[in-house]
Structures are given as structure tokens and as C-alpha cells.
């Protein structure tokens, strides 16, 4: 039950971080380069939710597969 909760928490974090990353892509048509875009993302704390969520989901799946 705890693994399901951690997995769903990771999924929620990944979704919210991914939505933020996609929403910030609206800066690209204005003339922001990809390098500036990535530097901007590195400074936004909500964009760190995406890799943190992926890590939580991966660890949960790895833990579940090694201990069925």
C-alpha cells in the first residue's frame, strides 16, 4: 500500500512538473533560444518536480519488481 502511495505521489509530481515545462515553452515563439530556455528552467523550482517524480516512480517500480 505504501508503494502505491509513493508511486502516485511521484506521478503527481511528474505531471505538475511536466505541465510547467510545457507551459514555459510558450516563451520559445517570442524569440527565446533553447539555451536560454533551459537556463530559465534550471532556475524554476517547480520544474524540478518532473525529474523528482520520475525518480520516485522508477524507485517504486524497481522496489516492487525486486520484492513481489
Buried (B, 14 or more C-beta within 10 A) or exposed (E): EEEEEBBEBBBEBBEBBBEBBEEBEEBEEEEBEEEEBEEEBEEEEBBBBBEBBBEBBEBBEEEEEEEE
